[in-house]
Amino acid sequence: MENKDTISLLQECDAGTKMAVSSIDETLEKIQNSDLKKILTDSKEEHLKLGDEIHTLLTKHGGMYKEPNAVAKGMSWIKTNVMLGLDESDQTVASLITDGCDMGIKSLQTYLNEYENADHISKGICKKLISVEEKLNKELRAYL
């Protein structure tokens, strides 16, 4: 069942990169601090690059791309817009994105454990995505 676990893990990583890019896009125009904007822009690029790698691997394994869960994406959109409607500060953006990072890290680690028979390359890309989320989370602490 290695192939099934590999595809499933890659699909969850695919959905995760798309969710991260979407969340960053929703907040970029609200940011005042140029350093914070650069951190988020760079992280968006890292997520897009990983997404491309994931798509290549999914195609290689015959898997389909996966969109983020519609309910989760909708709830994220609502939370982001309500919070930014109340306070358009860089601190609010940093708080929203760090919350997303925390959820992403937790979800990805769960999938890494669940799809234990995934191949080493797919596990490696999942770990790399977790690392990107942890890095962003750490960089945003200065803006909280």
Buried (B, 14 or more C-beta within 10 A) or exposed (E): EEEEBBBBBBBBBBBBBBBBBBBBEBBBEBBEBEEBBEBBEEBBEBBBEBBEBBBEBBEEBEBEBBEBEEEEBEEBEEBBEEBBEEEBBBEBBBBBBBBBBEBBBEBBEEBBEEBEBBBEBBBEBBEBBBEBBBBBBEBBEEBE
